Amino acid sequence: MIKKLIRSPFGNALVGWTIGSIIALLMVTVRWRTVDQEKSDQFMASQNGIIMVFWHERVMAMPWLWPSAYALHALQSPHPDGRMMSHAIGCFGVKTVWGSSNRNPLSGLRGLKRVLDLGESVAITPDGPRGPARKSALGPVAIAQMAGKPIVPMCWSVDRYWRATGWDRLIIPKPFARGRFIIGDPIYLDDISKDQLETARQQLEDALNVQADAIDRLFTEPPQ
């Protein structure tokens, strides 16, 4: 039934907008706080386009948490599922770059580079769309080298949540949970050679995992 619905343009938009509305209703109940808010605000105001990266398990809250004053674009497949997600994230002002990270990755990277060249930002889940979870692909470091823009790891955590059963074990905040959001230190890769991309990829993967584990500990360790 749902699959048939999203194959039609109207049904696809309707399902996407419904998903976006449900996420927004959930997010507004969470008591969010940005870690080191002043530093994060100063950093965002000083940028001219960044590559925002986060693990796929944290994708649900990211469109809500991204500072709305800054344009953000995300890569989506032109197939029905991708179009549906484009409508969903569009509810939060996130724009779509059409392409595929699997079938034609170079085309997708070029589209994202065009956005970065305009001074706007892009969002990438380096372990998406199929995993393995929390294992980074080369895409973010390749586009950082191509565009000369910094990669900025971002992450959030909540004290109460559900876990989905898919490959990424998607984190779904429970209503009225306490949430924390963190913008990490920028990673500059524009001056590295192609031979160093794999080393940079591993460094990014390690940085994302350290960041995720650290913000999760805010809710598991007793206060000092």
Long-range contacts (C-beta under 8 A, 24 or more apart in sequence): 3-80, 6-80, 6-81, 6-83, 6-84, 7-80, 12-80, 12-83, 12-84, 12-87, 13-87, 15-84, 15-87, 16-83, 16-84, 16-85, 16-86, 16-87, 16-88, 16-90, 17-87, 17-88, 17-91, 19-84, 19-85, 19-87, 19-88, 20-87, 20-88, 20-89, 20-90, 20-91, 20-92, 21-91, 23-60, 23-63, 23-64, 23-88, 23-91, 24-64, 24-91, 24-92, 26-172, 26-173, 26-175, 27-61, 27-64, 27-173, 29-175, 29-176, 29-177, 30-61, 30-158, 30-173, 30-175, 30-176, 30-177, 30-178, 30-179, 31-176, 31-177, 31-178, 31-179, 32-65, 32-156, 32-179, 32-180, 32-181, 33-178, 33-179, 33-180, 33-181, 34-180, 34-181, 34-182, 34-183, 35-180, 35-181, 35-182, 35-215, 36-182, 40-182, 40-183, 41-67, 43-183, 43-186, 44-69, 44-70, 44-183, 47-121, 47-150, 48-119, 49-115, 49-116, 49-117, 49-118, 49-119, 49-120, 49-121, 49-122, 49-147, 49-149, 50-121, 50-122, 50-149, 50-150, 50-151, 50-152, 50-186, 51-112, 51-116, 51-121, 51-122, 51-124, 51-140, 51-143, 51-144, 51-147, 51-149, 51-150, 51-151, 51-152, 52-121, 52-122, 52-123, 52-124, 52-152, 52-154, 53-123, 53-124, 53-125, 53-126, 53-140, 53-151, 53-152, 53-153, 53-154, 53-204, 53-208, 54-123, 54-125, 54-153, 54-154, 54-155, 54-208, 55-125, 55-126, 55-127, 55-133, 55-134, 55-155, 55-168, 55-208, 55-212, 56-125, 56-127, 56-128, 56-129, 56-131, 56-133, 56-168, 56-170, 57-133, 57-134, 57-168, 57-169, 57-170, 57-171, 58-155, 58-156, 58-171, 58-212, 59-125, 59-128, 59-168, 59-170, 60-170, 60-171, 60-172, 60-173, 61-156, 61-173, 61-179, 61-181, 62-123, 62-154, 62-156, 63-89, 63-91, 63-92, 63-93, 63-94, 64-92, 65-154, 65-156, 65-181, 66-92, 66-94, 66-123, 68-92, 68-93, 70-120, 70-121, 71-95, 71-120, 71-121, 72-120, 72-121, 72-122, 72-123, 73-97, 73-112, 73-115, 73-120, 73-121, 73-122, 73-123, 74-122, 74-123, 74-124, 75-99, 75-100, 75-101, 75-108, 75-111, 75-112, 75-122, 75-124, 77-129, 94-123, 97-122, 101-128, 101-129, 101-137, 101-139, 102-129, 102-130, 105-139, 108-139, 109-139, 109-142, 109-143, 109-146, 112-143, 112-147, 113-143, 113-146, 113-147, 116-143, 116-147, 116-149, 117-147, 126-204, 126-205, 126-208, 127-168, 128-168, 130-167, 131-167, 131-168, 132-167, 133-167, 133-168, 133-169, 134-205, 134-208, 134-209, 134-212, 135-205, 136-201, 136-202, 136-204, 136-205, 136-208, 137-201, 138-197, 138-198, 138-201, 140-201, 140-204, 141-189, 141-197, 141-200, 141-201, 141-204, 142-197, 144-187, 144-188, 144-189, 144-190, 144-200, 145-189, 145-190, 145-192, 145-194, 145-197, 147-190, 148-190, 149-190, 150-186, 150-187, 150-188, 150-189, 151-186, 151-187, 151-189, 151-204, 152-183, 152-184, 152-185, 152-186, 152-187, 153-184, 153-185, 153-187, 153-204, 153-207, 153-208, 153-211, 154-181, 154-182, 154-183, 154-184, 155-181, 155-182, 155-184, 155-208, 155-211, 155-212, 155-215, 156-180, 156-181, 156-182, 156-215, 157-212, 157-215, 157-216, 157-218, 157-219, 158-219, 159-219, 178-219, 180-215, 180-218, 180-219, 182-211, 182-215, 184-211
